[in-house]
């Protein structure tokens, strides 16, 4: 019979083998497969889709999500939505062509009858993503992520969802996924920075008006956590409380969305705690990540991913073996 020393040695050896196998699986996963993101829409309250009204209601809403038809050449992610009236909505999102590996902004109209045809909106010499939609004094604005260019611009929208000339809000800061909310008489901007900590270090800025000046929170970064920091869509109120979606990147990029209840947001402090989670069901069409949730009225839009083969569509299903 093996003694305690032999047992411990065997356990350590087994743990080492397990780590090696996991590294090999990760290497195979990301050399032969990639996250294929797509955009979906559903008529349901954001609190339901977010999971704040219980698992059953959330699952029912998730089961009704309509997804855009895929294009093998690109992925679509980071959706934000504006109403156009008569049951129509315009969804702005990041469009990335694999061959270019640089995001642009596109849009598509949606109603419960289905999606229209995608239309390019904005292309620059740098990466664009996360076209955050924000209303300021009756004006609807889109603030695409331009961290690579170290700037943040606001594009006004017409009533029909057309983009106007932008104005610069920030320069010199590599802001990632800038997300605005009014709270306590101030405007608050949540973002991470394109400095190697974009998936884990949350920064806060505040101003009296959108034109600034913007002041960095003295606690920056106010949060450092891969599983629950990077912005993942609009903040929203539910039953008198403020909630903030955040990306969970603990195991891999965009694994799920954590819904945090914000319990303190002022010039001296910031506190929040996890209240719910948005995670696509295992075995579904898109079950390898989701990282943006936004809404307009009773319509929610979100993105989700699956593993797609970089070699052939016939090999897509083998991605599950690497998980």
C-alpha positions in Angstrom: 0.0 0.0 0.0 1.4 3.4 -1.0 2.3 5.8 1.8 1.3 9.4 2.1 4.5 10.6 0.4 3.9 8.4 -2.6 0.3 9.6 -2.7 1.3 13.2 -2.7 3.9 12.7 -5.4 1.3 11.0 -7.6 -1.2 13.8 -7.0 1.5 16.4 -8.0 2.4 14.5 -11.1 -1.3 14.2 -12.1 -1.8 17.9 -11.5 1.2 18.6 -13.8 -0.2 16.4 -16.5 -3.6 18.2 -16.2 -1.9 21.6 -16.6 0.0 20.4 -19.7 -3.1 19.0 -21.3 -5.0 22.3 -20.6 -2.2 24.3 -22.2 -2.3 22.0 -25.3 -6.1 22.4 -25.5 -5.8 26.2 -25.4 -3.1 26.2 -28.0 -5.2 24.1 -30.3 -8.3 26.2 -29.6 -6.8 29.5 -30.6 -4.6 28.4 -33.4 -7.3 26.4 -35.2 -10.4 28.3 -34.0 -11.6 31.8 -33.3 -14.5 33.5 -31.6 -17.2 34.2 -34.2 -19.3 37.0 -32.7 -22.9 37.8 -33.9 -25.6 40.3 -33.0 -29.1 39.4 -31.8 -32.2 41.3 -30.7 -35.3 40.5 -28.6 -38.3 42.3 -27.4 -38.0 41.9 -23.6 -37.2 44.2 -20.7 -33.5 44.6 -20.0 -34.0 43.5 -16.4 -35.4 40.2 -17.7 -32.6 39.6 -20.2 -30.1 40.5 -17.5 -31.4 37.9 -15.1 -32.8 40.2 -12.5 -36.3 38.7 -12.7 -35.2 35.1 -12.3 -33.7 32.3 -14.3 -36.9 31.1 -15.9 -37.9 34.5 -17.3 -34.3 35.1 -18.5 -34.2 31.7 -20.3 -37.5 32.3 -22.0 -36.3 35.7 -23.3 -33.0 34.3 -24.4 -34.8 31.6 -26.3 -36.5 34.3 -28.4 -33.4 36.1 -29.5 -33.3 36.7 -33.3 -29.7 36.6 -34.7 -28.3 38.3 -37.8 -27.5 36.0 -40.7 -23.8 35.3 -40.5 -21.1 36.3 -43.0 -18.1 34.0 -42.9 -15.8 36.9 -43.7 -16.6 39.0 -40.7 -17.8 39.1 -37.1 -20.3 41.5 -35.6 -20.3 42.6 -31.9 -20.9 45.5 -29.5 -24.5 46.3 -30.5 -26.3 49.5 -29.4 -29.8 50.4 -30.5 -32.0 53.4 -31.1 -35.7 53.5 -31.9 -36.9 54.8 -35.3 -40.6 54.6 -34.6 -43.4 52.3 -35.8 -41.7 49.3 -34.3 -38.4 49.8 -36.1 -35.0 50.0 -34.5 -31.5 50.8 -35.8 -28.7 48.7 -34.3 -25.1 50.1 -34.5 -22.3 47.6 -34.0 -18.7 46.7 -34.6 -18.0 45.0 -37.9 -14.6 43.3 -38.3 -13.4 41.7 -41.5 -11.0 38.9 -40.6 -8.8 39.8 -43.6 -8.4 43.3 -42.3 -8.3 42.7 -38.6 -9.6 46.2 -37.9 -13.0 47.2 -36.6 -15.4 49.5 -38.4 -18.9 50.7 -37.4 -22.0 49.4 -39.3 -25.7 49.4 -38.7 -28.7 47.3 -39.5 -32.5 48.0 -39.1 -34.5 45.5 -37.1 -38.2 44.9 -36.3 -39.9 41.8 -35.1 -40.3 40.9 -38.8 -36.6 40.5 -39.0 -33.3 42.2 -39.9 -32.7 44.5 -42.9 -29.4 44.7 -44.8 -26.2 45.8 -43.0 -24.9 49.2 -44.0 -21.4 50.6 -43.4 -21.3 53.7 -41.3 -17.8 54.7 -40.2 -14.4 53.6 -41.2 -11.1 55.1 -40.0 -7.4 54.3 -40.2 -7.6 52.9 -36.7 -9.7 50.3 -34.9 -13.4 51.2 -34.1 -15.8 49.3 -31.9 -18.4 49.7 -29.1 -20.6 52.5 -30.6 -22.2 53.5 -27.3 -25.5 55.4 -27.7 -26.2 58.3 -25.2 -28.9 60.9 -25.0 -27.9 64.4 -23.9 -30.4 67.2 -23.7 -32.7 65.6 -26.2 -29.8 64.9 -28.6 -28.9 61.3 -29.4 -25.2 60.7 -29.7 -23.0 57.8 -30.7 -19.5 57.5 -29.1 -17.5 54.8 -30.8 -14.5 53.3 -29.1 -11.3 54.9 -30.6 -8.7 53.9 -27.9 -6.1 53.2 -30.6 -6.3 56.9 -31.7 -6.3 58.1 -28.1 -9.6 60.0 -28.5 -13.3 59.9 -27.9 -15.7 61.6 -30.2 -19.5 62.0 -30.1 -21.5 61.8 -33.3 -25.0 63.3 -33.3 -27.8 61.2 -34.8 -30.7 62.5 -36.8 -34.3 61.3 -36.2 -33.7 58.7 -38.9 -30.5 57.4 -37.4 -28.0 59.2 -39.7 -24.7 60.4 -38.3 -23.7 64.1 -38.2 -20.3 65.8 -37.7 -18.5 64.7 -34.5 -17.2 66.7 -31.6 -14.2 65.6 -29.5 -14.9 64.8 -25.9 -11.5 63.4 -24.9 -8.0 63.5 -26.3 -4.8 61.9 -25.2 -6.5 59.0 -23.3 -6.6 55.5 -24.7 -10.2 54.9 -23.5 -11.8 51.5 -24.2 -15.6 50.9 -24.2 -16.5 54.3 -22.8 -19.9 54.1 -21.1 -21.8 57.1 -19.8 -24.5 57.5 -17.1 -26.0 60.5 -15.2 -25.9 60.0 -11.4 -25.9 62.3 -8.4 -26.1 65.4 -10.6 -23.0 64.5 -12.6 -22.0 62.7 -15.8 -19.9 59.6 -15.2 -17.7 57.9 -17.7 -16.7 54.3 -17.2 -13.8 52.9 -19.3 -10.7 50.8 -19.3 -7.4 51.8 -20.9 -5.6 50.3 -23.9 -2.5 49.6 -21.9 -2.5 45.9 -21.3 -5.1 46.1 -18.5 -8.1 46.7 -20.7 -9.9 43.6 -19.5 -9.4 44.2 -15.8 -8.7 47.8 -14.7 -11.8 50.0 -14.6 -11.4 53.8 -14.6 -13.9 56.5 -13.8 -14.2 60.1 -14.9 -16.8 62.7 -14.1 -18.0 66.1 -15.4 -20.9 68.5 -15.1 -21.6 68.5 -18.8 -20.7 66.4 -21.8 -18.3 69.1 -22.9 -16.3 68.7 -19.7 -13.8 69.3 -18.3 -13.5 65.7 -17.2 -11.9 64.8 -13.9 -10.3 61.5 -13.1 -11.7 59.7 -10.1 -9.0 59.8 -7.3 -9.4 56.0 -6.8 -8.5 55.1 -10.4 -8.5 52.4 -11.3 -11.5 52.0 -9.1 -11.7 48.3 -9.8 -9.2 45.7 -10.9 -10.8 42.3 -11.7 -10.7 40.3 -14.9 -14.0 38.7 -14.1 -16.0 41.9 -13.5 -14.6 45.2 -14.6 -14.6 46.1 -18.3 -17.8 47.8 -19.4 -20.3 45.6 -21.2 -23.1 48.0 -22.2 -25.4 50.7 -20.8 -26.1 51.1 -17.1 -29.8 50.9 -16.2 -32.2 51.3 -13.3 -34.4 48.6 -11.9 -36.6 48.8 -8.8 -34.8 52.0 -7.7 -31.3 50.5 -8.0 -28.6 51.2 -10.6 -27.0 48.3 -12.4 -23.8 48.1 -14.5 -23.0 45.3 -17.0 -19.4 44.2 -16.9 -17.4 41.7 -18.9 -16.3 38.5 -17.4 -12.9 37.7 -18.9 -11.6 35.4 -16.2 -11.3 32.2 -18.3 -11.3 33.7 -21.8 -12.3 37.0 -23.5 -15.9 37.9 -23.2 -16.9 34.7 -21.4 -20.1 36.2 -20.0 -21.6 39.5 -18.7 -21.9 40.1 -14.9 -24.7 42.5 -13.9 -23.5 44.6 -10.9 -25.6 46.6 -8.6 -23.9 49.9 -8.0 -24.1 50.8 -4.4 -21.8 53.8 -4.3 -20.9 56.3 -7.1 -19.5 59.6 -6.0 -16.4 61.7 -6.2 -14.8 59.9 -3.3 -15.7 56.3 -3.8 -17.2 53.5 -6.0 -18.7 50.3 -4.9 -20.7 47.5 -6.7 -21.5 43.9 -6.2 -22.5 41.1 -8.6 -26.3 40.6 -8.8 -26.9 38.4 -11.9 -25.2 37.0 -15.0 -25.8 36.8 -18.7 -24.4 33.6 -20.2 -25.5 31.9 -23.3 -26.8 28.3 -22.7 -24.2 25.5 -23.3 -24.9 23.6 -26.5 -26.7 26.6 -28.2 -25.8 28.2 -31.4 -23.7 30.8 -29.6 -22.2 29.4 -26.4 -18.7 30.6 -26.3 -19.1 34.1 -24.9 -21.2 37.2 -24.7 -19.9 40.7 -23.8 -22.4 43.5 -24.7 -26.0 44.1 -23.6 -27.9 47.3 -24.4 -31.5 48.4 -24.8 -34.0 50.9 -26.0 -37.4 50.7 -24.3 -38.6 47.1 -24.4 -36.0 45.9 -27.0 -32.6 44.5 -26.0 -29.7 43.8 -28.3 -26.7 41.7 -27.3 -23.8 39.8 -28.9 -22.6 36.3 -28.4 -19.9 34.0 -29.9 -19.3 30.5 -31.0 -16.0 28.8 -32.0 -15.4 28.9 -35.7 -12.7 27.0 -37.6 -10.0 29.1 -39.3 -9.6 26.3 -41.9 -13.1 25.1 -43.0 -16.8 25.5 -42.0 -16.9 21.7 -41.9 -14.6 21.7 -38.9 -16.5 24.3 -36.8 -18.1 21.6 -34.6 -14.7 20.3 -33.6 -14.1 23.5 -31.6 -16.2 22.0 -28.7 -13.5 19.3 -28.3 -10.9 21.9 -27.4 -13.0 23.3 -24.5 
